[in-house]
Amino acid sequence: MKAGQPVPWAEVCLEGPNAQHAITRADGTFSISGLVPGPYALNATLPGWSAKTSVDLRDGGQSVTVKLAPERMSKALVTSG
């Protein structure tokens, strides 16, 4: 995936007054309807990539652009039996 390109098949989660989630389409867009106005935390993830932002939704349609960034790998210790 190159910088600035749409991200297909990412999971988008909204946490807030009525939490919901969606998967982005092939063109990187998504739509969630039935949200009540208020503050939401928006998390978008795709293996190896993530984004977090806050959104304050008002009445009526609203468009939000989210840029994904590479996730930092955490160190893990793996052992076998």
Helices and strands as residue ranges (DSSP letters): E 11-15, E 20-23, E 38-46, E 49-57, E 69-70
